[in-house]
Amino acid sequence: MEVLGLIATILIVLSMCFKNIKIIRFINLIGSICFVIYGLYIGALYTWIANLILIFVQVYYLIKIYKEDKNK
């Protein structure tokens, strides 16, 4: 399960290497999902709660971005 925590960390860091906000948010979303699973598995309450909140934030902004793109 440590591998999942490592993958989550890599994804979060990797997401910051892009310029396209859609790619940043999508990769960050996947990393946050991994962190929620990892946090639940190891019993790290604040890790999974913080990342669960981030999942909702990322999904909200991704939907907003896609709606704006659709209206253009």
Long-range contacts (C-beta under 8 A, 24 or more apart in sequence): 1-38, 1-41, 1-42, 4-34, 4-37, 4-38, 4-41, 5-34, 5-35, 5-38, 5-42, 7-31, 7-34, 8-32, 8-34, 8-35, 8-38, 21-65, 22-62, 22-65, 25-58, 25-61, 25-62, 25-65, 26-58, 26-62, 28-54, 28-58, 29-54, 29-55, 29-58, 29-59, 29-62, 32-58
